Structures are given as C-alpha cells and as structure tokens.
Amino acid sequence: DCSSLATAHRIRITNYIEAHLHDPELTPTRIAAACRMTPRYLHHLFSDQEETVARYILRRRLDACSRALVSCAQRGRTVTAIAFDHGFNSPTHFGRVFRAKFNLTPLEFRRERASAT
C-alpha cells in the first residue's frame, strides 16, 4: 500500500531529523541523501502535511530551545549558546524566528517563564 509506505518513509525522516536536530547543516537535501531518496521525493512525502520539511525542522528546534530556556539545568547558559546547541547558527535569525513563534524575545520568554515557576 502506497500510503503505508509513505508513512513509513515520513517516520524514518522524522526520526532522522530528531536525531540530528542539533546539526546546523541539517537541510532537506542532507536528509534526503541520508534517507536514500531524492530531495523532490522528500518534499513530496510532506506535501500533504501541515508543514514543509524545513518548517518542521524549524518548529522542532524552536520547541527544543524553548524547553532549554526554562530548564533549571540551562539557567546559567546564554540564549545564544542554547540556540547554537539546537542547530541555529545566527543569533539574529534565532531571535527573529523565536519572536515570530512565541511573541516574545528569547530573553523575555525565559524571564517570564522563570517568574511563573
């Protein structure tokens, strides 16, 4: 069945993404190569999903960063260090996309969540 094969491929792709989320070189092209498929087929597998592969990567990285920002274990680390640990390679880009998702800068997010706990 084609749909179950596509689902199996998507699961393999998302598992690969999760395992390499910290890698700033994680791109759809690298994912396709690692999963032994063409980039076009990779994008096709996500065409009926709510988000593209690139958007999925960005969302997962932002989610991981948001958890790290409020983690007691990460309290002494800078926002930039946390962003770099999760695959971002530009503090400016990270701040912009973080604010677009959470409506707060990463520092505001950290302070707001810290005061709530």
Order of alpha helices (4+ residues) and beta strands (2+ residues): alpha-alpha-alpha-alpha-alpha-alpha-alpha
